[in-house]
Amino acid sequence: MKRKGKNLPAIINERERELELQNLRLVATIRNMDQDIYRLSQCLDFIAMRPILQKLTSETQARMADESDRIRRLLVPEIQRTYNQHAAALPKPTKRITKR
């Protein structure tokens, strides 16, 4: 996260705002889930529950996919860097001379 032309307090303030917005989105998501779960508890039969369950399930799957992508974006470059450093430290293979 390199930012040119900004001093440290401005960078910190920007990051704090990003984190605050992330927290607000998380709270809103949890509030919406709570409302859906409450609506689910008020249903008298499965036919009425089904659309709410489908909505909760699809939103959960989307959040899981987003989290998986976030983890992948963080870990894959780190794993590549680690393996590249390890490979650079290994001796270079020599060419074998075989007689035919």
Secondary structure, DSSP 8 states (H G I E B T S, - for coil): ---TT--HHHHHHHHHHHHHHHHHHHHHHHHHHHHHHHHHHT-SSHHHHHHHHHHHHHHHHHHHHHHHHHHHHHHHHHHHHHHHHHHHHS----------
